[in-house]
Amino acid sequence: MTTSTNGKFDRTPLIAGNWKMNMDHVQGITLLQKLAWTLSDARHDYGRVEVVVFPPFTDLRSTQTLVAGDKLKVEYGAQDLSPNDSGAFTGDISGQFLAKLGCSYVLVGHSERRSVHGESDELLNEKLKAAYRHNLVPILCVGEGLEVRQAGDHVLHTLAQVRKDLAGLNAEQVSNLVIAYEPIWAIGTGEVAGPDDAQEMCAAIRAEIADLYDDSVAAKTRLLYGGSVKAANAASILGERDVDGVLVGGASLDVGEFANIVRFEQHLVTD
Ligand SMILES: O=C(CO)COP(=O)(O)O
């Protein structure tokens, strides 16, 4: 999964669309079908650039039916999971249920979960372990708020999150992990971290993983950037050496825009 079939990249680029709390299941399958048609018209090679969408929980069954019925190559996942597998946890969703619905990925620790739902690093560590129990690949989201950035503490803050969230995970698990650096000040604000910022943070996270595990693990972990990614800025961010993909919010709800992000290689500046 993490060995690239795309010669330009060390790791297979991953373009992920987080729909957040948008799109009911009828709207969701329409969006997904249009995306698949657009990418198929453009002869998109999913082996070169992987595509994953994160619909709301209530869309997942229809997503599974559409993907299986039409043999789509777009993958899908959930926006959250419970740290528990079953039991008296009203309103929670088990990783076991997500696996049964054909999910490949699951988001863990999105900043909106950390802030709106007060999720702690200890809880996120439990959620990562739950994802691995059910063979779901977690996309762990980390990143700092504006005040931390202005104080110049963004690297320290983000690496502390990485260390706490990964506690107790083994090398094989972390080799398969995806980490998305999403600075909170750039989410939904139109304020995008520049390619240099994305590279600085992804390089720092990779170095931290090399420190915690070893170079071979760090060479496999995929690192994404998220925060106001659009077709117009995706290629420059994805051109950075340590950035292996993007986690897209608002722009993933627009088929043309998201398909253009998936096809970012057309806009890569080659030197
Ligand atoms: O939170 C995000 C993706 O998870 C980013 O959202 P936007 O792309 O809308 O800024």
The ligand as a MOL file (V3000), in Angstrom:
LIG
                    3D

  0  0  0     0  0            999 V3000
M  V30 BEGIN CTAB
M  V30 COUNTS 10 9 0 0 0
M  V30 BEGIN ATOM
M  V30 1 O -10.5040 20.1660 7.7630 0
M  V30 2 C -10.1560 19.9940 6.6170 0
M  V30 3 C -10.0640 18.6360 6.0540 0
M  V30 4 O -10.1650 17.6620 7.0360 0
M  V30 5 C -9.8260 21.1310 5.7340 0
M  V30 6 O -10.9930 21.7980 5.4310 0
M  V30 7 P -10.9780 22.9110 4.2830 0
M  V30 8 O -10.3230 22.2780 3.0690 0
M  V30 9 O -12.4180 23.2540 4.0510 0
M  V30 10 O -10.1540 24.0530 4.7930 0
M  V30 END ATOM
M  V30 BEGIN BOND
M  V30 1 2 1 2
M  V30 2 1 2 3
M  V30 3 1 2 5
M  V30 4 1 3 4
M  V30 5 1 5 6
M  V30 6 1 6 7
M  V30 7 2 7 8
M  V30 8 1 7 9
M  V30 9 1 7 10
M  V30 END BOND
M  V30 END CTAB
M  END
